[in-house]
Amino acid sequence: MKKHLHKKYLQAFYLLVLCFFMQITTAYANNPAQCDSLIVKGIDAMWKKDHIKSLEFLTRARTLAEKNRWYKQQFLANNNIGANYYEMLDYGEALNYYLESYNIALKHLDPKYEMVVLNNIAILYTKENNPEKAHEYFKKAYDIAKEHKDNLKIGLYAMNLGSMANERGKTAEAKKYILESLPYLKKDANLYTLGLITLAQNDLLTGNAQQAREKAQSLYKSAKDLGFNNIGTQLSLIIIEGYLKEGNYKLAEANAKKLLEVNKSPDTRKIVFNFLSQIYAYKNEFNLALQYKDSVLKAEQQVNEGKNGRLFENNRVKFEIQNYKNQIALKEEKLATERRVFYAIIAFIIAIITIIGLLLRSIILKHKQKKLIAERNEKVIALELEQEKTENLLLEKQINEKEANALLEQERLKNEIEARNRKLSAKALYLSGRNELIEEIITSLSQITDLSKNHSLSDQIKTLKAHLKTDDEWDTFITHFEEVNHGFISQLKTLHPALTANDIRFLSYIYMNLSTKEIASMLNITAEACRKRKERIAAKMDLPENTLLFDYLSAL
């Protein structure tokens, strides 16, 4: 009897030690170092443009910091969540997180944290074209830096204030801030170069175009990192505008076209197209001026399309993060349930020990007490089984709902791609018909006798020929096609490297489910030639004889 009781006491002791160890392990996992590690991982993922993964890490860190009132980690998590949304061009969402970081810094942290978030908020207002608000927050950050004698921050914020004053047309105030910033920025070559760029922009605004342009040319040669904060692009724009204001349209034009070759950013191209339009207007070449004005509109359209695409991506990211937050909530609820079960087990062990003590005091009640313990054990097991069954049913229901949502989303995306392909097909057919009409008109006019004597008619034919855009239109078509059918052309090139550009163009029309007649019309060939070309390409791709090209391309 004593041996049996001794064994039961040992088992109870081991269980208590195990529970204590579990509590210590849980407390260790939820320490500030763990939270800092999550923030570092989130920042690394953000620099790699993996915003979903970054927001997952930062959201976990934020939840942990809020729970434990770790204000530094809470500030860093919120600030970097805002930085993610800033990178995704969702400035409204970024501002919400920056303001939350700002409140935390004001209530619980040192002024250096307040400076950082004030600067971030000011940068957001510059992106929203609100220089007045941007100036207000840059000024607050600048005053704090002055108060705490943080030299690098003083230089940085003074330069930002100078830039804002330039945008507001307050050139004298701008120059004062810029000249103040330069001595503080000398230790950082890139920041010092940005300060000199801001000074050159001030020279442009005050009418010193030649001085600004010469500064920019000198900086372009001496700058260590032209890619830092678009230093190379900023200097090139100053050089172009300097030549334009000096009246040297030839060099302005040459530098503008050079920048177009190396910079594919829609925002930059819009500015350069506008410069070229002004240049040709000053040179009285109004036809080219109007063409570049049209290019400005196209670049604006590309910017808007890019913003729309980012908006969709942002909403998708928010949806993913909301799902992740829901998962965290479910995990916390599950953890709370497990904790309750843990405490119930502890209580159960205590109850057993109490019963054993009562057994020692009263041998008479031994049989009844064993029976009572057995009944309680059966009830606990039954309850645990029922609870496990309920949890499994709930989990199965959640999985089914997620699968249904995924199928709906897949179907919606498929319909959207088909709709965009139909729009692309319509546009391609329209462009083909327009070009055919122009070619017929040119052919008809070219048959007129004494054409060379009629200079007006010859000029009209040249104008019509200028409107026959083929390669540019194909490049635009391919750009839109790749946006709608992402990865299709690269996959086709990988699987069939022998295909030429014309073969890929032909296959793109087939993938869009255009008829042989429509493709023949677009390529200006006969329907028979179109069928033969389809057979030749299928042979080049080594496809089985009974394989339909459309079915094969759709499977990609």
ZAVO-478640 format. One record per residue (C-alpha): residue in one letter; x, y, z. Coordinates in steps of 0.25 Angstrom, whole numbers, padded with zeros to 4 digits, always signed. Each point is the difference from the previous one (the first is absolute). Layout:
<nodes>
AXYZ;...
</nodes>
This chain:
<nodes>
M+0000+0000+0000;K+0011+0010+0004;K+0008-0004-0013;H-0012+0003-0008;L-0003+0014+0006;H+0015+0003-0001;K-0001-0002-0015;K-0012+0009-0001;Y+0007+0011+0007;L+0012-0001-0009;Q-0009+0001-0012;A-0007+0012+0005;F+0014+0007+0003;Y+0005-0003-0014;L-0013+0006-0006;L+0002+0013+0008;V+0014+0001-0004;L-0003-0002-0015;C-0011+0011+0002;F+0009+0010+0006;F+0011-0003-0011;M-0011+0003-0011;Q-0004+0013+0007;I+0015+0005+0001;T+0002-0004-0015;T-0013+0008-0004;A+0005+0012+0008;Y+0014-0001-0007;A-0006+0000-0014;N-0008+0013+0003;N+0012+0009+0003;P+0004+0013-0006;A+0012-0007-0008;Q-0010-0009-0007;C-0009+0012-0004;D+0013+0007-0005;S+0003-0012-0008;L-0014+0001-0007;I+0002+0015-0003;V+0014-0003-0007;K-0006-0011-0008;G-0012+0009-0004;I+0010+0011-0004;D+0008-0010-0008;A-0012-0005-0008;M-0005+0015-0002;W+0014+0003-0007;K-0002-0013-0009;K-0014+0006-0004;D-0007-0012+0007;H-0010+0008+0007;I-0010-0011+0004;K+0011-0007+0007;S+0005+0013+0006;L-0013+0004+0005;E-0002-0014+0006;F+0013+0001+0008;L-0003+0015+0004;T-0015-0003+0004;R+0005-0012+0009;A+0010+0010+0007;R-0010+0011+0001;T-0010-0010+0007;L+0011-0005+0009;A+0005+0014+0004;E-0014+0005+0003;K-0003-0012+0008;N+0012+0002+0009;R+0001+0016-0001;W+0013+0000-0007;Y-0001+0014-0005;K+0013+0000-0008;Q-0003-0012-0008;Q-0015+0004-0002;F+0005+0013-0006;L+0010-0007-0009;A-0010-0010-0005;N-0011+0011-0003;N+0010+0009-0007;N+0005-0011-0009;I-0014-0005-0003;G-0002+0014-0004;A+0013+0000-0009;N-0006-0013-0007;Y-0013+0007-0003;Y+0009+0012-0005;E+0008-0009-0009;M-0014-0005-0006;L-0004+0014-0002;D-0012-0001+0010;Y+0003+0013+0006;G-0013+0001+0008;E+0003-0014+0007;A+0014+0004+0002;L-0004+0014+0007;N-0009-0008+0010;Y+0012-0008+0005;Y+0009+0011+0000;L-0009+0008+0009;E-0002-0012+0009;S+0016+0000+0001;Y+0000+0015+0003;N-0010-0002+0011;I+0008-0011+0006;A+0013+0009-0001;L-0006+0012+0007;K-0006-0008+0012;H+0011-0010+0002;L+0013+0002-0008;D+0012+0009-0002;P-0001+0012-0009;K+0009-0007-0011;Y-0012-0010-0003;E-0009+0012-0001;M+0010+0006-0010;V+0000-0012-0009;V-0015-0001-0001;L-0002+0015-0002;N+0009-0001-0012;N-0007-0012-0006;I-0013+0007+0001;A+0006+0012-0007;I+0005-0008-0011;L-0015-0006-0002;Y-0005+0014-0001;T+0010+0003-0011;K-0005-0012-0008;E-0014+0005+0002;N+0005+0014-0006;N-0003+0007+0013;P+0012+0008+0002;E-0006+0008+0011;K-0003-0012+0009;A+0014-0006-0004;H+0007+0013+0005;E-0008+0000+0013;Y+0005-0014+0004;F+0014+0002-0006;K+0001+0012+0009;K-0005-0007+0013;A+0011-0011-0003;Y+0010+0011-0003;D-0003+0007+0013;I+0002-0013+0008;A+0013-0003-0006;K+0005+0014+0003;E-0005-0001+0014;H+0008-0013+0002;K+0012+0004-0009;D-0001-0012-0009;N+0009+0006-0011;L-0003-0010-0011;K-0015+0001+0002;I+0001+0015+0000;G+0007+0000-0014;L-0010-0010-0005;Y-0013+0007+0005;A+0006+0014-0004;M+0002-0006-0014;N-0014-0005-0001;L-0006+0014+0005;G+0008+0006-0011;S-0006-0009-0010;M-0014+0003+0005;A+0003+0015-0001;N+0005-0002-0014;E-0014-0007-0004;R-0007+0011+0007;G+0007+0011-0008;K+0007+0006+0013;T+0014+0000-0006;A+0007+0009+0010;E-0005-0009+0011;A+0004-0012-0007;K+0014+0004-0003;K+0002+0004+0015;Y-0004-0014+0004;I+0008-0007-0010;L+0013+0008+0003;E-0002-0004+0015;S-0002-0015-0004;L+0013-0001-0008;P+0011+0000+0011;Y-0008-0010+0008;L-0001-0010-0012;K+0014+0000-0004;K+0003-0013+0007;D-0010-0007-0008;A+0004+0001-0015;N-0014-0004-0006;L-0008+0010+0010;Y+0010+0011-0003;T-0002-0002-0015;L-0015+0000+0002;G+0002+0014+0007;L+0008+0005-0011;I-0011-0005-0010;T-0011+0008+0008;L+0009+0012-0001;A+0001-0001-0015;Q-0015-0001-0001;N-0001+0013+0008;D+0009+0006-0010;L-0009-0004-0011;L-0012+0006+0007;T+0008+0013+0002;G+0003+0002-0014;N+0015-0005+0001;A-0002-0011-0011;Q+0014-0001-0005;Q+0006-0001+0015;A-0010-0011+0003;R+0003-0007-0012;E+0015+0000+0002;K-0001-0004+0014;A-0009-0012-0004;Q+0010-0004-0011;S+0012+0001+0010;L-0008-0008+0010;Y-0004-0011-0010;K+0015-0002-0003;S+0004-0001+0015;A-0012-0007+0007;K+0004-0013+0006;D-0013-0007-0002;L-0010+0006-0010;G-0010-0011+0003;F-0002+0005+0015;N-0013+0007+0001;N+0000+0002-0015;I+0011+0010+0000;G+0004-0003-0014;T-0014+0003-0005;Q-0002+0013+0008;L+0013+0005-0005;S-0004-0003-0015;L-0013+0007+0002;I+0007+0013+0005;I+0010-0001-0012;I-0011-0001-0010;E-0008+0011+0007;G+0012+0009+0001;Y+0003-0002-0015;L-0015+0003-0003;K+0000+0013+0008;E+0013+0004-0007;G-0006-0002-0013;N+0010-0011-0004;Y-0011-0009-0006;K+0010-0009-0007;L+0007-0004+0012;A-0013-0001+0008;E-0006-0009-0010;A+0012-0009+0000;N+0001-0001+0015;A-0015-0003+0001;K+0001-0011-0010;K+0012-0006+0007;L-0008+0000+0013;L-0012-0007-0007;E+0009-0011-0005;V+0005-0004+0015;N-0012+0003+0008;K-0013-0007-0002;S-0008+0006+0012;P-0013+0005-0005;D+0001+0012+0010;T+0014+0004-0006;R-0004-0002-0014;K-0013+0009+0001;I+0009+0011+0005;V+0010-0002-0011;F-0011-0001-0011;N-0005+0013+0005;F+0014+0006-0001;L+0001-0005-0015;S-0014+0006-0003;Q+0005+0013+0005;I+0013-0001-0008;Y-0007-0003-0013;A-0010+0011+0002;Y+0011+0010+0002;K+0006-0005-0013;N-0013+0001-0007;E-0001-0015-0003;F-0014-0001+0005;N-0003-0014-0006;L+0011-0006+0009;A-0004+0009+0012;L-0014-0006-0001;Q+0005-0014-0001;Y+0008+0002+0012;K-0012+0006+0007;D-0008-0013-0004;S+0012-0007+0007;V-0002+0008+0012;L-0015-0005+0001;K+0005-0014-0003;A+0010+0000+0011;E-0011+0006+0009;Q-0009-0012-0003;Q+0011-0009+0003;V+0002+0006+0013;N-0015-0001+0003;E+0000-0014-0004;G+0012-0003+0008;K-0007+0006+0012;N-0013-0008-0003;G+0008-0013+0000;R+0007+0004+0013;L-0013+0003+0006;F-0005-0014-0004;E+0013-0006+0006;N-0002+0008+0013;N-0014-0005+0002;R+0005-0014-0002;V+0011+0002+0010;K-0010+0006+0010;F-0009-0012-0003;E+0012-0010+0003;I+0004+0008+0013;Q-0015+0000+0005;N+0000-0015-0002;Y+0013-0001+0007;K-0006+0008+0012;N-0012-0009+0000;Q+0010-0012+0001;I+0007+0007+0011;A-0013+0002+0008;L-0003-0015-0003;K+0013-0004+0006;E-0001+0009+0012;E-0014-0006+0002;K+0006-0014-0001;L+0011+0004+0009;A-0010+0005+0011;T-0008-0013-0002;E+0013-0008+0002;R+0003+0009+0012;R-0013-0003+0006;V+0002-0015-0002;F+0013+0001+0006;Y-0005+0007+0013;A-0011-0011+0000;I+0010-0011+0000;I+0007+0007+0011;A-0013+0001+0008;F-0002-0015-0004;I+0013-0004+0006;I-0002+0008+0013;A-0014-0007+0001;I+0007-0014-0002;I+0010+0004+0011;T-0011+0004+0009;I-0007-0012-0002;I+0012-0009+0003;G+0002+0008+0013;L-0015-0003+0003;L+0003-0015-0003;L+0011+0000+0010;R-0009+0006+0011;S-0012-0009-0003;I+0002-0014-0005;I-0015-0002+0001;L-0003+0010-0012;K+0011-0006-0009;H-0009-0008-0009;K-0010+0012-0002;Q+0011+0010-0002;K+0006-0009-0011;K-0013-0001-0007;L-0002+0015+0001;I+0014+0002-0006;A-0003-0010-0012;E-0013+0007-0003;R+0006+0014+0000;N+0011-0006-0009;E-0010-0005-0010;K-0008+0013+0000;V+0013+0008-0003;I+0004-0010-0011;A-0014+0001-0006;L+0000+0015+0001;E+0014+0001-0007;L-0005-0009-0011;E-0012+0008-0002;Q+0008+0013+0000;E+0010-0006-0010;K-0011-0004-0009;T-0006+0014+0000;E+0013+0006-0003;N+0002-0010-0012;L-0013+0004-0006;L+0003+0015+0002;L+0013-0002-0007;E-0006-0008-0011;K-0011+0011-0002;Q+0011+0011-0001;I+0008-0008-0010;N-0012-0002-0009;E-0003+0015+0001;K+0014+0004-0004;E+0000-0010-0012;A-0013+0006-0005;N+0006+0014+0002;A+0012-0004-0008;L-0008-0006-0011;L-0008+0012-0001;E+0012+0009+0000;Q+0006-0009-0011;E-0012+0001-0009;R-0001+0015+0002;L+0015+0002-0004;K-0003-0009-0012;N-0012+0008-0005;E+0008+0013+0002;I+0012-0005-0008;E-0010-0005-0011;A-0007+0014+0000;R+0014+0007-0001;N+0004-0009-0012;R-0013+0003-0007;K+0003+0015+0002;L+0014-0003-0006;S-0005-0007-0011;A-0010+0011-0004;K+0011+0010+0001;A+0010-0008-0009;L-0011-0002-0010;Y-0003+0015+0000;L+0015+0003-0002;S+0001-0010-0011;G-0013+0006-0007;R+0005+0014+0002;N+0014-0003-0006;E-0006-0008-0012;L-0009+0012-0003;I+0012+0010+0001;E+0008-0010-0010;E-0012+0000-0010;I-0001+0015+0001;I+0015+0001-0003;T+0000-0010-0011;S-0012+0008-0007;L+0007+0013+0002;S+0013-0005-0005;Q-0006-0004-0013;I-0004+0014-0004;T+0009+0005-0011;D+0009+0013+0002;L+0000-0003+0015;S+0014+0006+0001;K-0005+0013-0005;N-0011+0001+0011;H+0008+0003+0012;S-0013+0001+0009;L-0004-0014-0004;S+0014-0005+0002;D+0000+0006+0014;Q-0013-0007+0003;I+0005-0013-0004;K+0012+0001+0009;T-0009+0004+0012;L-0008-0012-0003;K+0012-0009+0000;A+0005+0006+0013;H-0013-0005+0006;L+0003-0015-0004;K+0005-0004+0013;T+0003-0015+0000;D+0012-0003+0009;D-0004+0010+0011;E-0014-0005+0000;W+0004-0014+0001;D+0009+0003+0012;T-0011+0007+0007;F-0009-0012-0003;I+0010-0009+0005;T+0001+0008+0013;H-0015+0000+0002;F+0000-0015-0004;E+0011-0003+0011;E-0008+0008+0011;V-0012-0008-0003;N+0006-0014-0003;H+0012+0001+0010;G+0011-0010-0004;F-0006-0006-0012;I+0010+0005-0010;S+0012-0003+0009;Q-0005-0014+0002;L-0002-0002-0015;K+0014+0005-0003;T+0006-0009+0011;L-0008-0013-0006;H+0003+0004-0014;P+0013+0009-0002;A+0000-0002-0015;L-0013+0009-0002;T+0003+0013-0006;A-0007+0013+0004;N-0010-0001-0011;D-0003-0014+0004;I-0003+0005+0014;R-0009+0011-0005;F-0008-0010-0009;L-0001-0010+0012;S-0005+0012+0009;Y-0011+0003-0010;I-0004-0015+0001;Y+0001+0000+0015;M-0010+0011+0000;N-0010-0009-0008;L+0000+0009-0013;S-0005-0007-0012;T+0009-0004-0012;K-0007+0011-0008;E+0002+0011+0011;I+0015-0004+0001;A+0002+0000-0015;S-0007+0014-0001;M+0010+0005+0011;L+0012-0005-0006;N-0004+0004-0014;I+0001-0014-0006;T-0010-0010-0006;A-0008-0010+0009;E+0007-0012-0007;A+0014+0006+0003;C-0005+0002+0014;R-0003-0015+0001;K+0013-0004-0006;R+0007+0009+0010;K-0007-0007+0011;E+0004-0013-0005;R+0014+0004-0001;I+0001+0006+0014;A-0006-0013+0006;A+0010-0008-0007;K+0011+0009+0005;M-0005-0002+0014;D+0000-0015-0002;L-0014-0002+0004;P-0008-0013-0003;E-0008+0000-0013;N-0014+0000+0007;T+0004+0011+0010;L-0008+0013-0002;L+0009+0012+0002;F-0011+0008+0008;D-0002-0012+0010;Y+0015-0001+0002;L+0002+0015+0002;S-0012+0000+0010;A+0007-0011+0008;L+0012+0008+0002;
</nodes>
